Structures are given as C-alpha cells and as structure tokens.
Amino acid sequence: MRILYSGTLNEGGTSLQRMRALGELGHEVTGFDMLPYVDWGGRYLGFPFRRLLSGPPVTRANRGLMEAFERVKPDLVWVDKGRYVRPRTLERMRQAGARLVHFTPDPSFSPFMRSRLLDGSIPLYDVMVTNKSYDVEEYRRRGCRHLLFQPPAYDKHTHRKINLSGKDREKYQSDVAFIGHWEPPRETLLNQLRLSGVRLSIWGPEYQNCKNRELVSECWKNEGVYGEDYAKALSGAKISLSFLSKRYPDQTTTRTFEIPACGSLLLTERTGEQRALFREDQEAVYFADGAELVSKVKYYLSHEKERKRIAEAGYRRCVRGKNSYHDRLKEVLAAAGVGKRMVEKSKRSFTAKATPKG
C-alpha cells in the first residue's frame, strides 16, 4: 500500500519513528516534512502565523502536501499533528479515494495547542488516534468518525538497552536521570532530590528559567538528548524519572514506555492509567509528592537487587506486551480498514488481469 506521511520528520522525533515503523510493516511510505513550514520565519517573524494558523507557511504547507499527494497517488494519507492542514486539502484527498488517518500524541483542545483547521477537519478523517483520555469526549462531540484511544508507545530501534563503555559511561551514567523540559513543579521536585544528596542528571530545554541556579549548575547537562543519546542516558541511569506535565491533565507520557524499554527503573507519578499499564512496585514505582519521591529514590538506590528486579519486570512487560509503534500502528491500520481494502484492491487487480480482452 502507498502511504503519504505528513509530520515533523526531524531525527529523534516520534513522527519519524512512526513513519519508519509503517515502512517496516511492508508499506511504501513517502514522507512530507512539515518542519520547514512550522519553523517558517523563525521565532519572531513566524510567530503570528503560527499563532493564527494562516499566511504563507500554512498556504505553502497545504500546496506542498497536495503536490506530494498528486505525485504519490497514495492509498492512505497519514497526518501527524494536523494543525496546519486545511479541511479543503483533506476533502480533495477524500474525493480522490484516499483514506485519511490523524495521529497526535499531544492535547488537541487546550488553548495553546488548539487549531481551528484541525477542529474543522475532524469529521473528514476516517480514523483519529489520541492517547489523551481527557480529549476523547471532545473528539466525539466534534463529529469524529472513528476514534482510537491508545496508550503511548516506544520505538523498538531507538528505545533499547545499551551497554555503556568508555566516554559514554562517563557522560551518561547516573543514579537518577530526568529528560524533559523545565516546569516550576518539576524544578521543586528535582531540587528536593538534589538536596538529598542524590547523583542527579538532567537533560532538557527551558532550564534558563530555573530559579534555583544550584540545580542548573550541579545537575543540568544540556538542552536535550535525542535518538541514540536519549537511549544511552536512560540506559545509564539506575532510576529514570517521568513527570507528567502540569500544563495539561496528562495521565501518561511517552516516557511511560520509553524508560522501561531502555531497561531503567521507571519512577513516575501515580495515576490510574499508568498503574493499569505497569503493576506498582512490581514493574514500576510511583510517587504522589516530593517526600515520597525522595523516599522511593533513597530506598531503591540502596536496594539494588529489588531495583533491578522491578526494572527487568517492567522491561519484559514493555517489550512483550505489544507496546511498540509497530504494534500500535497495526491497530490503527486495521481500524482504517486497510487490510480489507488491500484485499479488495488485489482481487480487482487480479480479475482485471485474468479477464481476456475482447
């Protein structure tokens, strides 16, 4: 099957990971990179267009996507985070017979993430996929044809155990690691760990906003790690932290699976959705506040066998439980009726070839 894949296809990003997974599932996938249009005009010149979702970057993105569609003639168009895609672009694709899938790991209806273009496109997609449970009812209210709620996933090529040696061991080995952007509640929790004497490593953007300069000078490594370096930082940590963003009412995050896939102990906030994915104190460890966080870190750093047992159990649950992008995307394609359409298409093709001319 021919698939046209639209997303921000930067190396280390989850869009590229999903696109590659679709190719490895046996499909002919052509990528359309939205990143040049999202970044158009830079931080300041492009800001009003990104905010209003209008003007040159949006027009050029839709024109380029339609040109790619006419060139590829895909059976299915996969749109990641379709904030820039206009409804009339999708209507033209539907009229040409393509199936339409929308996938986003982000909130779709929060004030800072909302897109009037996506709002108007919801009834046009054959399948929409979200891992935000709090968005489910809004999708349905806005006329979603087929909504698929999935937990996050991991990329089996990127997120894996890596045995560190030499400079990598020196660079990435730590007692506790956190990889993610700065937020005030995170700063508070991370500083509590620092003050407890834990060897803590932090990677991520926006730490120039951090009020506690000691936390930055002692623990912050750089703006971020991606791809294999991301897996190395998780593999080198005895305990890896996952914080849920307080900007949104998240219940899970991509780190919910990426951390155990790299063999590190997942220590994250206690939510119903996460406890349903990994059994508490058997496959992952949870906390509710700073005091419990520090207590759990101290305990598992001093109980190595127990820590390794839980980390290994979490790893097995992750990799054996069909939680990779390959597994998730098979479910999406099935929901889009891809398997049935391919069989029907093959039958029509065979009949046409077998029918004698004249």
C-alpha positions, 0 to 999 in steps of 0.5 A, spaced: 500 500 500 502 507 498 502 511 504 503 519 504 506 521 511 505 528 513 509 530 520 515 533 523 520 528 520 526 531 524 531 525 527 529 523 534 522 525 533 516 520 534 513 522 527 519 519 524 519 513 528 512 512 526 513 513 519 519 508 519 515 503 523 509 503 517 515 502 512 517 496 516 510 493 516 511 492 508 508 499 506 511 504 501 511 510 505 513 517 502 514 522 507 512 530 507 516 534 512 512 539 515 518 542 519 520 547 514 513 550 514 512 550 522 519 553 523 517 558 517 520 565 519 523 563 525 521 565 532 519 572 531 517 573 524 513 566 524 510 567 530 503 570 528 502 565 523 503 560 527 499 563 532 493 564 527 494 558 523 494 562 516 499 566 511 504 563 507 507 557 511 500 554 512 498 556 504 505 553 502 504 547 507 497 545 504 500 546 496 506 542 498 502 536 501 497 536 495 503 536 490 506 530 494 499 527 494 498 528 486 505 525 485 504 519 490 497 517 488 497 514 495 492 509 498 492 512 505 494 519 507 497 519 514 497 526 518 501 527 524 499 533 528 494 536 523 494 543 525 496 546 519 492 542 514 486 545 511 479 541 511 479 543 503 486 539 502 483 533 506 476 533 502 480 533 495 484 527 498 477 524 500 474 525 493 480 522 490 479 515 494 484 516 499 483 514 506 485 519 511 488 517 518 490 523 524 495 521 529 497 526 535 500 524 541 499 531 544 492 535 547 488 537 541 483 542 545 487 546 550 488 553 548 495 553 546 495 547 542 488 548 539 487 549 531 481 551 528 483 547 521 484 541 525 477 542 529 474 543 522 477 537 519 475 532 524 469 529 521 473 528 514 478 523 517 476 516 517 480 514 523 483 519 529 488 516 534 489 520 541 492 517 547 489 523 551 483 520 555 481 527 557 480 529 549 476 523 547 469 526 549 471 532 545 473 528 539 466 525 539 462 531 540 466 534 534 463 529 529 469 524 529 468 518 525 472 513 528 476 514 534 482 510 537 484 511 544 491 508 545 496 508 550 503 511 548 508 507 545 516 506 544 520 505 538 523 498 538 530 501 534 531 507 538 528 505 545 533 499 547 538 497 552 545 499 551 551 497 554 555 503 556 563 503 555 568 508 555 566 516 554 559 514 554 559 511 561 562 517 563 557 522 560 551 518 561 551 514 567 547 516 573 543 514 579 537 518 577 536 521 570 530 526 568 529 528 560 524 533 559 523 540 559 523 545 565 516 546 569 516 550 576 513 543 579 518 539 576 524 544 578 521 543 586 521 536 585 528 535 582 531 540 587 528 536 593 532 530 590 538 534 589 538 536 596 538 529 598 544 528 596 542 524 590 547 523 583 542 527 579 542 528 571 538 532 567 537 533 560 532 538 557 530 545 554 527 551 558 532 550 564 534 558 563 528 559 567 530 555 573 530 559 579 534 555 583 541 556 579 544 550 584 540 545 580 542 548 573 549 548 575 550 541 579 545 537 575 543 540 568 547 537 562 544 540 556 538 542 552 536 535 550 538 528 548 535 525 542 535 518 538 541 514 540 543 519 546 536 519 549 537 511 549 544 511 552 542 516 558 536 512 560 540 506 559 545 509 564 541 511 569 539 506 575 532 510 576 529 514 570 524 519 572 517 521 568 513 527 570 507 528 567 506 535 565 502 540 569 500 544 563 495 539 561 491 533 565 496 528 562 495 521 565 501 518 561 507 520 557 511 517 552 516 516 557 511 511 560 514 506 555 520 509 553 524 508 560 522 501 561 524 499 554 531 502 555 531 497 561 531 503 567 527 503 573 521 507 571 519 512 577 513 516 575 507 519 578 501 515 580 495 515 576 490 510 574 492 509 567 499 508 568 498 503 574 493 499 569 499 499 564 505 497 569 503 493 576 506 498 582 512 496 585 512 490 581 514 493 574 514 500 576 514 505 582 510 511 583 510 517 587 504 522 589 509 528 592 516 530 593 517 526 600 515 520 597 519 521 591 525 522 595 523 516 599 522 511 593 529 514 590 533 513 597 530 506 598 531 503 591 538 506 590 540 502 596 536 496 594 539 494 588 537 487 587 529 489 588 531 495 583 533 491 578 528 486 579 522 491 578 526 494 572 527 487 568 519 486 570 517 492 567 522 491 561 519 484 559 512 487 560 514 493 555 517 489 550 512 483 550 506 486 551 505 489 544 507 496 546 511 498 540 509 503 534 509 497 530 504 494 534 500 500 535 500 502 528 497 495 526 491 497 530 490 503 527 491 500 520 486 495 521 481 500 524 482 504 517 480 498 514 486 497 510 487 490 510 480 489 507 481 494 502 488 491 500 484 485 499 479 488 495 484 492 491 488 485 489 482 481 487 480 487 482 487 487 480 487 480 479 480 479 475 482 485 471 488 481 469 485 474 468 479 477 464 481 476 456 480 482 452 475 482 447 
